[in-house]
Amino acid sequence: MRTTAKKRAALDGARQAAQRVHNQAQSRRDAKADHRIVDADRFLLPTYKRPPLVFSHGRGAYLFDATGKKYLDFLGGIAVNALGHAHPQIVKTIRREAARAIHLSNLFHNAYQGPLARKLAEWSGLDRVFFANSGTEAIDGALKLARLCSRTPGERPNAPARKHHIVALENSFHGRTFGALSVTSTEKYRLPFAPSLPGVQFVRFNDVADLESKFDDTVSAILLETIQGEGGVYPVSESFWNRARALATQHGALLIADEIQCGLGRTGRYFAYQKFSSKPDIAVVAKPLAGGLPLGAILTSEAVAGHISPGLHGTTFGGGPLVCATALVALETIDRQKLLANVRERGGEICAGLEKLAAEFDFIREIRGEGLMIGIELSREGGPFVTEALNRGLLINCTHDFTLRLLPPFIITRAQVREFLNLLEQVFRAVPQSAAAASSQAHTKSAQAAHSAAGFQGGPYAHTLTPKG
């Protein structure tokens, strides 16, 4: 008994000594902690889970942290940095315009709004443009346009319009402002802020029958992402798009294409909807528009634009001279350097390499996407793979828990595709099965039933792997 007590006392003493050493080491680490991270943890709203590193600068398809470590960026600021980091033409334009005029009121013309609107009209096949600060603001503006267009001359302006319902898709994400959130079906984003705006109903993704059952003369618009991004990189099928277009025309409603993530070249076309034979009434863009500066836009037809007049919508910062000049240079660079062809070619190379990895790693269930917007659906949670990739100098992210999302810049090279595939293979080998919790079969099967089985039709620039299981 005494021997046992002595052993326990010795063990307790050893544990206490080890804890003291740990606490001292932690104190030293805290003393050396980056004050920028300390300030962020202390003063910012806790809306993001961030790794303990600070990026200092970027060049091309690479980012560098404060220690000098280099990362291959296949996230691109979540589809924002289409021309990579510190592109010479973007840097030159920002420097030039910052020395001229950063902001002018929208009560006056500036030198770049008109030319940029013309460029977007040429790219999109639509007629009119409104500039906002972000994608979610542009979505809210598009919803306002839909409500405005649906009013009949006999309805009182201060009374709810009879034709006011919005149809949106399940698994969707359209933004964080109240209007955009109300048409976002994913409950983890929407429900904490309930009640949301009334008059919204959701239809099953790519389910034509469900769409038909919920579409009537009270619908003012159907809103859809041409390729769902946050939802796991799922393209809308041609049959669903065509039926949505026909129903909108039949019932006098608007078809609104959310191309915030998939538009402006990401799929190898100017707009993802251009793989279809018909156009939307409104298209909404943002992320890559101004080469990393905040800018969103509503693009619409002359018929829709005819319903709006001065005072019905506006913005303080949207469409300033510096940001519009930068956006115009960004779009001209995509054309001049023939980057749409590069998007298609590099996207094909990435997916060919992913198919080879899928033959080796059985937890890869499906590869989806178009151009340089690619999702890798796993049967295991994606978080540990993202963490391991970061440790190895590769930036990707995971959406909907099980889909690794790739959004590299349009400028990536063949060599960088090879580098990416090599790093990803190392990541897949390094993450033990115990560290990546197995997905529930119900989750995987329901996701596939809702999307893959509903009809993935990507067109000539699309990539897909036959689902496993």
Secondary structure, 3 states (H helix, E strand, C coil): CHHHHHHHHHHHHHHHHHHHHHHHHHHHHHHCCCHHHHHHHHHCCCCCCCCCCCEEEEEECEEEECCCCEEEECCHHHHCCCCCECCHHHHHHHHHHHCCCCCCCCCCCCCCHHHHHHHHHHHHCCCEEEEECCHHHHHHHHHHHHHHHHCCCCCCCCCCCCCCEEEEECCCCCCCCHHHHHCCCCHHHHHHHCCCCCCEEEECCCCHHHHHHHCCCCEEEEEEECEECCCCCEECCHHHHHHHHHHHHHCCCEEEEECCCCCCCCCCCCCHHHHCCCCCCEEEECCCCECCECCEEEEECHHHHCCCCCCCCCCCCCCCHHHHHHHHHHHHHHHHCCHHHHHHHHHHHHHHHHHHHHHHCCCEEEEEEECCEEEEEECECCHHHHHHHHHCCEECEEECCCEEEECCCCCCCHHHHHHHHHHHHHHHHHCCHHHCCECCHHHHHHHHHHCHHHHCCCCCCEEECCCCC
